[in-house]
Every structure is written in structure tokens, then in C-alpha cells.
């Protein structure tokens, strides 16, 4: 039993002294020096020993660069007022771009290599464990511009492409929204304020919704400018590479086929009717005249009661332990080692994340815990990411690089485990209804909310090809996407959602939306395996997670689940599991 868990993470063991750390400064200086010298080591010929040296050096540099980047990311998240951390982040951007330029030269040399020699190289003991990412690198190089042009684009992206993302972070980091707590006005960061949308009190949600929409409307021009420039950079880069579809990069990044994406969305769209019925029933049970965007995730019954951080942590550990003792032990240690930042305080960035520190073989989890059931789900979710990284930590750095869609698998699997465990322990019919509602709300999020984001970005990028788009038009596009995705089932919408969602401004992951839904449904397939396999599941699950950095998702699913992701059969079976929850809810609330 975990007691009195410290809600503030421990960072000094990584680099003591925060953004002023002398050790961090020395670390960055050494990485900079190593990056600058790496290009000189790239062989002009096919000598295997020389190539092994270069790849080993690259992986070491990448691990140390990621270590610094993860640490600085933690600093920026825990305190958006940390000016020095912002400057360090800019320095890391430049360093990452410099390493990217070196890799452009590597790609050029790899393309020049004879195919037979290349095949032989991949069969060597050093390269075989990383054959997939290396071959992927070589294939992607064929579809890019010349190395000189790619280096130029990479260099210009620092103050252009990535710069606009930083502008957005500055905007959101400086935002505060006033709120009354115990009769006194306090200033909430956007991260704190967003928790109000899962408040049990409908009046709180309604007032918060109005204030949220108004706050973002004040920033819409700046946000529109940032979003337009981000999209403009991507589209111009795609044009010069000769790429016709703006979905090419996100599909390649997620190592999946367009047929898989289409099959997934088609299966979801064919089954939305019951979720529309669920929303209308929930509206009635909440006693609402109008169902708003901010009521969709509103808790029912006992789910709305406050939960302590210790209770949340112990619940997550206990439930994960039941399906995987190794995962339960890992999560318990994560709390004990203070790898989780959860304190509810000002000046924290919005949202939640898990970041990996490959050099020290650790992870850190970030969130803001405010005592509601949604926070418990978030905690389980992010610790799923942490376990995923943990089981891969002994693999070569290149083999640890997995795409976002499979990254969302372990996290969403954890959510399913925690949700079902709570439902199984329900002490009354009302409690079961409340817990089922929380679970179905997740399905709504992945089938409707994420779908709205995907529709919005698809339509936005289509129009952005012609010219920049006004904030007014972005509001219209967002409304159209929400109405389509939710089958026009809400009464009040959130036109400024495109402003408030960090994912639209992320330069690391293009189309930061559909991978969530993929991971949700893919995790259902794994969850079904867990129920069927029992004690045999744990190692099979770990094996699947370890392969996520070395396979395309279709091959991963074929090998570990025996299914074809390009066909609707798998997706329909996964959707059916979510539909069953909605049906049970409707039956219990007749």
C-alpha cells in the first residue's frame, strides 16, 4: 500500500539545479561537440566497421540528446515561467536540427550503397537488431529532396516551422483564467482550468465552458497565425518533395497504410448511432435542457466524488497488477521513485504526457491531479506509456523508436483495465451505471472527438493549400467537423477548439489525432487477448510492445494478434466491445 505519495516529481538525479544546472550545460556542450564531429566520421565507401562505428556513435548521441530534451521538456511543463528553460529548448531545437542535417548526409551515402552490399550489412550482428529502422531510413530518403535541399529546409525549420510552435506554447503558457474558489478569486492556468469540465456540478461546467470559449477567442488571431504558418511550412515542404497527399507524412510516421486508416474510420462511422443514443440518455440523466461540448465528459453519480492521490495511485497499481505483475511492480516503483508530477498548482502547462530518458533508462510522467475519475484514467494512461518504454529500454536506441499509434496502445490498454476493474467492483447498480458512463465517455472521445479533429485538419489542410485561413473560417471548419463527427447530437459547440488543442500545433507529430483512435481500438484487441490468455498474456504483451519499434503496424498485428488491419473485420470486432458497454448502459438506465 502506497502512502503519502509525493506529488512533485524528482528531477535533480537527472541534472541537479534545474535550468541553471552546470551538469546540464556541460552535457549539452559535449553533445554539441559530438554532433559537429559526427559528419566527419561518415564513410565514403561500404566499409562495415566504419559504418558500425558511425551508427553506434549516432545512437549514443541521440540518447544523450533525448535525455537533455526530456529534462528540459519537464522544466518547461512544470513551470511555464521558466525563461531559461525556454532558451534551453531553443538550443535543443538547433542541436536536433544539426543532428538531422548529419542524418541527411548519412541517408545520401546509404542511397549510394549497392543493394547487395546493403543487404549484407543488415545481416551483420550489429545491424540486424536495427535492420528495420535503418532500411526505413534508406527508403524514406528516396522520397525526399536532394541532401542539400533537405539540410536547408531542416535549418530553416528551426526559426520557422518549430518557431511557430514555440509561439503557441508562449501564448498558452501565459494564459490565466480567473475562477472563484472558496469565495476568493484565483488565477487558473489552462491546465488547471480544463479540469473543471469534468466537475460534477452542471453550473460549474456551464460557467467554465463560457469562460473557456471567451478566453480562447481573445487569442484567436495569434493562434490562427501560428496554425497557418505551421501548415504552410508543411505543405510547401511536401510540394518540393513531390508528395501529393498531406496524409503521406502522418501515415509514414505511424508506419501504417491508408487502407488501414480508412477501414478504421468506416467501422466507427457505421456504429455511431448507439453512441448518439447514449448521449441523449446521458443528457436526460444529467437533467440538462441542452447538451454542450463541456457536458460530454461530465461524470454521473459516484464517479463525480473526489478521490485522493494515494487512492488513485493504489487503485492503478492494484488493477494493473492483476493482468501483469511486472507492470504493477513497475508502476509502484514509479510512484516511489517520484517519477510522476501531479501537484495541482499554477504555471504548469496544460495536458499530460510521459517522456523517456533513454540515457539513464528512466521515464517521467506529467499531469495535474485534481481528484476526479478522469485524473485516475489519465494517470493510468501515462503510466502505460512509461511501461512501454521500460520494456524496450535494453534495445538499441533506433529499435526503441515507435510510432504514436502503437505508443497509444499500452496507455489505452491501461485505461481499459482500470475502468473494467472498477466496474467489476461496483457496489450498487447506480455505481455501475456511473462507471459504465465513464467508460463509454472514452469511446465518445475516440470515436467522435478525435474524429472531429481528423475531419477538421483534413478540411483545413485542403483549404490551406490555396491560401491562409482566417480565424473566423477556422471556427466554421471546427463547427462543421464537430457536427459531422458527433452526428449533430450536441446543442452547444466549441468553435475555438482549434485554438485550445495543443496537438494541432505540435511539430513533432503530424496529424496528432487518428493515432489515438487506432491505439484505443488496437488495445481492445490486446485486451481481448489478455482475457483469453490469462497468465500467459504478460510475456506475449511485452513481446508485442518490444516489437513496436521494428515493424509496420499491419505486420505487428498479423504476428502478435493474427489479424489483418486493412480489413474492417478487426476494427468491427473492436468497436463491438465498445458498443456492448453503451448497450449495457442504455439497458440499465431504461
C-alpha positions in Angstrom: 0.0 0.0 0.0 1.4 3.3 -1.1 1.0 6.2 1.5 1.6 9.9 1.5 3.0 9.9 -2.1 4.9 13.0 -3.1 3.1 14.6 -6.0 6.1 16.5 -7.2 8.5 14.6 -9.4 12.2 14.2 -8.8 14.4 15.8 -11.5 17.7 16.5 -9.7 19.0 13.0 -10.2 18.9 13.7 -13.9 20.6 17.1 -13.9 20.7 18.9 -10.5 19.9 22.6 -10.4 17.1 22.8 -13.0 17.5 25.1 -15.9 20.7 26.6 -14.3 22.3 23.2 -13.9 26.1 23.2 -14.6 25.9 19.5 -15.4 23.2 20.1 -18.0 25.2 22.9 -19.6 28.3 20.6 -19.8 26.1 17.8 -21.2 24.7 20.0 -24.0 28.2 21.3 -24.8 29.5 17.8 -25.2 26.6 16.6 -27.3 27.1 19.7 -29.5 30.7 18.9 -30.0 29.9 15.2 -30.8 27.2 16.2 -33.3 29.7 18.6 -35.0 32.2 15.8 -35.3 29.9 13.1 -36.4 29.7 14.1 -40.1 33.5 13.7 -40.4 33.1 10.0 -39.4 30.6 9.1 -42.2 32.5 6.7 -44.5 32.5 7.4 -48.2 32.6 3.7 -49.0 31.0 0.5 -47.8 33.4 -0.5 -45.0 31.3 -2.4 -42.5 33.5 -1.5 -39.5 33.3 2.2 -40.3 29.5 2.1 -40.7 29.2 0.3 -37.4 31.2 3.0 -35.7 29.0 5.8 -37.2 25.7 4.1 -36.3 26.9 3.3 -32.7 28.0 6.9 -32.3 24.8 8.3 -33.7 22.7 6.2 -31.3 24.8 7.3 -28.3 24.4 11.0 -29.3 20.6 10.5 -30.0 20.2 9.0 -26.5 22.1 11.9 -24.8 20.2 14.5 -26.9 16.9 12.9 -26.0 18.0 12.9 -22.3 18.5 16.6 -22.3 15.4 17.3 -24.4 13.2 15.2 -22.0 14.6 17.0 -19.0 14.2 20.5 -20.5 10.6 19.5 -21.6 9.9 18.6 -17.9 11.2 22.0 -16.8 9.0 23.9 -19.3 6.0 21.8 -18.3 6.3 22.2 -14.5 6.8 26.0 -14.8 5.8 27.9 -17.9 7.5 31.0 -16.4 11.0 29.3 -16.5 12.6 31.7 -19.1 15.9 29.9 -19.0 14.2 26.6 -19.8 12.6 28.2 -22.8 16.0 29.3 -24.1 17.5 25.9 -23.5 14.6 24.4 -25.5 15.5 26.7 -28.4 19.1 25.5 -28.1 18.0 21.9 -28.2 15.9 22.6 -31.3 19.0 23.9 -33.0 21.0 20.8 -31.9 18.3 18.4 -33.1 18.3 20.2 -36.5 22.1 19.9 -36.7 21.9 16.1 -36.0 19.1 15.9 -38.6 21.4 17.6 -41.1 24.1 15.0 -40.4 21.5 12.2 -40.9 20.7 13.7 -44.3 24.3 13.1 -45.3 24.0 9.6 -43.9 20.9 9.0 -46.0 22.6 10.2 -49.1 25.5 7.8 -48.5 23.1 4.9 -47.8 21.3 5.5 -51.1 24.6 5.4 -52.9 25.4 2.0 -51.5 24.9 -1.1 -53.7 21.7 -3.0 -52.8 23.6 -6.3 -52.4 26.1 -4.7 -50.1 23.3 -3.0 -48.1 21.5 -6.4 -47.6 24.7 -8.0 -46.4 25.3 -5.1 -44.0 21.8 -5.5 -42.5 22.6 -9.2 -41.7 25.6 -8.4 -39.6 25.2 -8.9 -35.8 25.5 -5.2 -35.1 22.9 -4.1 -37.7 20.4 -7.0 -37.6 18.6 -5.7 -34.4 18.1 -2.3 -36.1 17.7 -3.5 -39.7 14.0 -2.3 -39.9 14.6 1.3 -38.9 17.7 1.6 -41.0 16.0 0.2 -44.1 13.1 2.5 -43.4 15.5 5.4 -43.2 17.0 4.5 -46.6 13.6 4.1 -48.2 12.4 7.5 -46.9 15.5 9.1 -48.3 14.4 8.1 -51.8 11.3 10.1 -51.4 12.9 13.4 -50.3 14.6 16.3 -52.0 18.4 16.4 -52.5 20.5 16.3 -49.4 21.5 19.9 -49.9 17.8 21.0 -50.1 16.8 18.8 -47.1 19.6 20.3 -45.0 18.4 23.8 -45.9 14.8 23.0 -45.1 15.9 21.5 -41.8 17.9 24.5 -40.9 15.1 26.9 -41.8 12.6 24.9 -39.8 14.3 26.0 -36.5 13.1 29.6 -36.6 10.2 29.0 -39.0 8.3 25.8 -38.5 9.3 25.0 -34.9 9.3 28.7 -34.1 5.6 29.0 -34.6 5.0 26.0 -32.3 7.0 27.8 -29.7 4.9 31.0 -30.2 1.8 28.9 -29.4 3.4 27.5 -26.3 4.2 31.0 -25.1 0.6 32.1 -25.8 -0.9 29.2 -23.8 1.8 29.3 -21.1 1.0 32.9 -20.3 -2.8 32.5 -20.3 -4.7 32.6 -17.0 -8.4 32.4 -16.4 -9.9 33.8 -13.2 -12.0 31.4 -11.1 -13.7 31.7 -7.7 -12.5 29.2 -5.0 -13.9 29.4 -1.5 -15.1 33.0 -2.2 -11.7 34.2 -3.4 -10.6 34.8 -7.0 -7.7 32.7 -8.1 -5.9 32.6 -11.5 -6.0 29.2 -13.1 -3.6 28.1 -15.8 -5.3 26.5 -18.8 -4.2 23.1 -17.5 -5.9 23.7 -14.2 -9.0 25.2 -15.7 -9.6 22.4 -18.1 -10.3 20.0 -15.2 -13.5 22.0 -14.5 -15.2 20.4 -17.4 -15.4 17.1 -15.6 -16.9 18.7 -12.5 -20.0 17.1 -11.0 -21.8 20.4 -10.9 -23.5 21.4 -14.2 -23.4 25.1 -13.3 -19.7 24.9 -12.8 -19.2 23.2 -16.2 -21.5 25.7 -17.9 -19.8 28.8 -16.4 -16.3 27.2 -17.1 -17.4 26.5 -20.7 -18.4 30.1 -21.4 -15.2 31.5 -19.8 -13.0 29.0 -21.7 -14.5 29.9 -25.1 -14.2 33.6 -24.3 -10.6 33.2 -23.2 -9.6 31.5 -26.4 -11.5 33.9 -28.6 -9.1 36.6 -27.2 -6.2 34.7 -28.6 -7.7 33.5 -31.9 -5.7 35.8 -34.2 -2.4 34.8 -32.8 -3.4 31.1 -32.8 -4.7 31.4 -36.4 -1.4 32.9 -37.5 0.6 30.2 -35.8 -1.5 27.4 -37.3 -1.5 28.9 -40.8 2.3 29.2 -40.8 2.8 25.7 -39.4 0.5 24.2 -42.1 2.1 26.4 -44.8 5.6 25.2 -44.0 4.4 21.5 -44.1 2.6 21.9 -47.4 5.4 23.7 -49.1 7.9 21.1 -48.0 5.6 18.4 -49.3 5.3 20.2 -52.6 9.0 20.3 -53.1 9.4 16.7 -52.2 6.8 15.8 -54.8 4.3 14.5 -52.2 0.6 14.8 -53.4 -1.1 13.9 -50.2 -0.7 15.7 -46.8 -1.5 12.4 -45.2 1.6 10.8 -46.5 3.8 12.0 -43.7 1.5 11.1 -40.9 0.9 7.6 -42.4 4.6 7.0 -42.9 5.3 8.3 -39.4 2.8 5.9 -38.0 4.0 3.0 -40.2 0.5 2.3 -41.5 -1.3 2.0 -44.8 -4.1 4.3 -46.0 -6.3 1.2 -46.3 -5.9 0.6 -42.5 -6.9 4.2 -41.7 -9.9 4.0 -44.0 -11.1 0.7 -42.6 -10.9 2.0 -39.0 -12.9 5.2 -39.7 -15.5 3.3 -41.8 -16.1 0.8 -39.0 -16.6 3.6 -36.5 -18.9 5.7 -38.7 -21.2 2.7 -39.2 -21.6 2.3 -35.5 -22.2 5.8 -34.2 -26.0 5.6 -33.8 -25.8 3.9 -30.5 -23.4 6.5 -29.1 -25.8 9.3 -30.2 -28.5 7.4 -28.3 -26.1 7.2 -25.3 -25.5 11.0 -25.4 -29.2 11.7 -25.4 -29.8 9.4 -22.5 -26.9 11.0 -20.6 -28.4 14.4 -21.2 -31.6 13.2 -19.6 -29.9 11.7 -16.6 -27.9 14.8 -16.0 -31.1 16.8 -16.1 -29.9 19.1 -18.8 -32.0 21.2 -21.2 -29.1 21.4 -23.6 -26.2 19.0 -24.0 -23.0 21.0 -24.6 -19.5 20.2 -25.6 -18.5 20.5 -22.0 -21.1 18.1 -20.7 -19.9 15.2 -22.9 -17.4 14.0 -20.3 -19.4 15.0 -17.3 -19.4 12.4 -14.6 -22.5 10.6 -13.4 -23.3 9.6 -9.8 -20.4 8.4 -7.6 -17.8 8.8 -10.2 -18.0 12.5 -9.5 -16.8 12.1 -5.9 -13.4 13.4 -5.0 -10.5 10.9 -5.0 -7.2 11.4 -3.1 -4.0 11.0 -4.9 -3.0 8.0 -2.8 -6.3 6.3 -3.5 -5.8 6.9 -7.3 -2.2 5.6 -7.2 -3.1 2.4 -5.3 -6.1 1.7 -7.5 -3.9 1.9 -10.6 -1.2 -0.3 -9.2 -3.6 -2.9 -7.9 -5.6 -3.2 -11.1 -2.6 -3.3 -13.4 -1.0 -5.9 -11.1 -3.9 -8.3 -11.8 -3.1 -8.5 -15.5 0.6 -8.1 -15.4 2.6 -8.4 -12.1 5.6 -6.9 -13.9 3.6 -3.8 -14.9 2.1 -3.4 -11.4 5.6 -3.6 -9.8 7.0 -1.1 -12.3 4.1 1.4 -11.7 4.6 1.1 -7.9 8.3 1.8 -8.3 7.5 4.9 -10.5 5.5 6.4 -7.6 8.1 5.5 -5.0 10.9 7.0 -7.1 8.9 10.1 -7.7 8.8 9.8 -11.5 5.2 11.3 -11.5 4.4 15.1 -11.4 0.8 15.5 -10.4 0.6 18.5 -8.0 -2.3 20.9 -8.6 -0.6 24.3 -8.8 -0.3 27.3 -11.1 2.1 27.9 -14.0 2.0 24.3 -15.1 1.4 23.7 -18.8 -1.9 22.1 -19.9 -2.4 18.4 -20.6 -0.4 15.3 -19.6 2.5 13.4 -21.1 5.1 10.7 -20.5 8.7 11.4 -21.6 11.6 8.9 -21.8 15.1 9.4 -20.6 17.0 6.8 -22.7 20.5 7.6 -21.4 19.5 7.0 -17.7 16.9 4.4 -18.7 14.1 6.2 -16.8 10.8 7.9 -17.6 8.8 10.8 -16.2 5.0 11.4 -16.1 3.4 14.8 -16.1 -0.2 15.7 -15.2 -2.3 17.9 -12.9 -4.3 15.8 -10.4 -7.5 17.4 -9.1 -9.2 14.4 -7.5 -11.7 13.3 -10.2 -12.1 10.0 -12.0 -10.8 11.4 -15.3 -7.5 12.1 -13.5 -7.2 8.5 -12.5 -7.7 7.4 -16.1 -5.1 9.9 -17.2 -2.7 8.6 -14.5 -3.1 5.0 -15.8 -2.8 6.2 -19.4 0.5 7.9 -18.9 2.0 5.1 -16.9 1.1 2.8 -19.7 3.5 4.9 -21.9 6.1 4.6 -19.2 5.8 0.8 -19.0 6.0 0.6 -22.8 9.3 2.4 -22.7 10.5 0.4 -19.8 10.2 -3.0 -21.6 12.2 -1.6 -24.5 15.0 0.1 -22.6 17.6 -2.6 -23.3 17.1 -2.4 -27.1 19.3 -0.3 -29.4 18.2 3.3 -29.4 17.0 3.0 -33.1 14.9 0.0 -32.2 13.1 1.9 -29.4 11.6 4.5 -31.8 8.0 3.5 -32.1 5.2 5.5 -33.8 2.4 7.4 -32.0 -0.4 5.0 -32.9 1.2 2.0 -31.2 2.5 4.3 -28.5 -1.1 4.9 -27.6 -1.8 1.2 -27.3 -0.2 0.5 -23.9 -1.6 3.6 -22.4 -5.2 2.9 -23.6 -4.9 -0.7 -22.5 -4.2 0.6 -19.0 -7.3 2.7 -19.1 -9.4 -0.3 -20.1 -8.0 -2.4 -17.3 -8.6 0.3 -14.7 -12.1 1.0 -16.0 -13.3 -2.6 -16.1 -11.8 -3.4 -12.6 -13.8 -0.5 -11.2 -17.0 -1.7 -12.9 -16.4 -5.2 -11.6 -16.2 -3.9 -8.0 -19.3 -1.7 -8.3 -21.2 -1.9 -5.0 -24.6 -0.8 -6.5 -26.5 -0.5 -9.7 -26.1 3.3 -9.6 -22.3 3.0 -9.2 -22.1 0.5 -12.1 -24.1 2.9 -14.3 -21.7 5.8 -13.3 -18.6 3.7 -14.1 -20.0 2.4 -17.4 -20.8 6.0 -18.4 -17.1 7.0 -17.7 -16.0 4.1 -19.9 -18.4 4.9 -22.7 -17.3 8.5 -22.5 -13.9 7.3 -23.6 -15.4 5.7 -26.6 -17.2 9.0 -27.4 -13.8 10.7 -27.1 -12.1 8.4 -29.5 -15.0 7.9 -32.0 -16.3 11.4 -32.1 -13.9 14.0 -30.5 -10.8 12.5 -32.2 -12.8 12.1 -35.4 -13.8 15.8 -35.3 -10.1 16.7 -35.0 -9.2 14.5 -38.0 -12.0 16.0 -40.1 -11.0 19.5 -39.1 -7.4 19.0 -40.0 -8.3 17.2 -43.3 -10.5 20.1 -44.4 -8.1 22.8 -43.0 -5.1 21.4 -45.0 -7.3 21.1 -48.1 -8.2 24.8 -47.9 -4.8 25.9 -46.7 -3.3 24.7 -50.0 -4.9 27.7 -51.7 -4.3 30.5 -49.1 -4.1 31.3 -45.4 -7.4 30.9 -43.5 -8.9 33.4 -41.2 -9.8 32.8 -37.5 -13.4 33.1 -38.5 -13.2 30.4 -41.1 -11.2 28.2 -38.7 -14.2 28.5 -36.3 -16.5 27.5 -39.1 -14.4 24.5 -40.1 -14.3 23.4 -36.4 -18.0 23.6 -36.1 -18.6 21.7 -39.3 -16.2 18.9 -38.2 -17.8 18.7 -34.7 -21.3 18.4 -36.1 -20.2 15.7 -38.6 -18.3 13.7 -36.1 -21.0 14.0 -33.4 -23.8 13.4 -35.9 -25.2 16.8 -34.9 -26.1 15.4 -31.4 -25.0 18.3 -29.3 -26.8 21.6 -28.6 -23.8 23.8 -27.9 -20.5 23.5 -29.7 -16.9 24.6 -29.2 -15.8 26.6 -32.2 -12.5 27.6 -30.7 -11.4 24.1 -30.0 -8.7 24.5 -32.7 -7.2 27.2 -30.5 -7.2 25.3 -27.3 -5.9 21.9 -28.5 -2.1 21.8 -28.3 -1.9 18.8 -30.7 -2.7 21.0 -33.7 0.5 22.9 -33.0 2.8 20.0 -32.4 5.7 19.9 -35.0 6.9 16.5 -33.9 3.8 14.6 -34.9 1.8 15.5 -38.0 -2.0 14.8 -37.7 -1.8 14.3 -34.0 -5.3 12.7 -33.8 -6.1 9.4 -35.5 -3.3 7.5 -33.8 -5.3 7.9 -30.5 -8.3 6.1 -32.0 -6.0 3.5 -33.6 -4.4 2.8 -30.2 -7.8 2.7 -28.5 -9.2 0.0 -30.8 -5.9 -1.8 -31.2 -5.7 -2.0 -27.4 -9.2 -3.6 -27.3 -7.7 -6.4 -29.4 -4.9 -6.8 -26.9 -7.4 -6.6 -24.1 -9.4 -9.5 -25.6 -6.1 -11.4 -25.7 -5.4 -10.7 -22.1 -8.8 -12.1 -21.0 -8.3 -15.2 -23.1 -4.7 -15.9 -22.3 -4.7 -15.3 -18.5 -1.2 -15.9 -17.0 0.3 -16.5 -20.4 -0.6 -13.0 -21.5 2.1 -11.0 -19.8 5.1 -12.1 -21.8 3.1 -12.1 -25.1 2.2 -8.5 -24.3 5.7 -7.5 -23.5 6.9 -9.2 -26.8 4.4 -7.2 -28.8 5.5 -3.9 -27.1 9.1 -4.6 -27.8 8.4 -5.2 -31.5 6.6 -1.8 -31.9 9.8 -0.1 -33.0 10.7 -2.8 -35.5 7.6 -3.4 -37.6 4.9 -1.8 -39.6 1.6 -1.9 -37.7 0.0 -4.3 -40.1 2.9 -6.8 -39.6 2.8 -6.2 -35.9 -0.9 -7.1 -35.7 -0.5 -10.1 -38.0 2.3 -11.6 -36.0 1.0 -10.9 -32.5 -2.7 -10.9 -32.9 -3.2 -12.8 -36.2 -5.4 -10.1 -37.7 -5.4 -8.0 -40.9 -5.7 -4.3 -40.1 -6.5 -3.3 -43.7 -9.9 -5.2 -43.4 -12.9 -4.0 -41.4 -13.3 -7.3 -39.6 -10.8 -6.5 -36.8 -12.0 -2.9 -36.4 -15.6 -4.0 -36.2 -14.8 -6.6 -33.5 -13.0 -3.9 -31.5 -15.9 -1.4 -32.0 -18.4 -4.1 -30.9 -16.7 -4.3 -27.5 -17.3 -0.5 -27.0 -20.9 -0.8 -28.4 -21.6 -3.5 -25.8 -20.8 -1.1 -23.0 -23.1 1.5 -24.5 -25.9 -1.1 -24.8 -25.5 -2.2 -21.2 -25.6 1.4 -20.0 -28.8 2.0 -22.0 -30.4 -1.2 -20.6 -29.5 -0.2 -17.0 -30.9 3.3 -17.4 -34.3 2.5 -19.0 
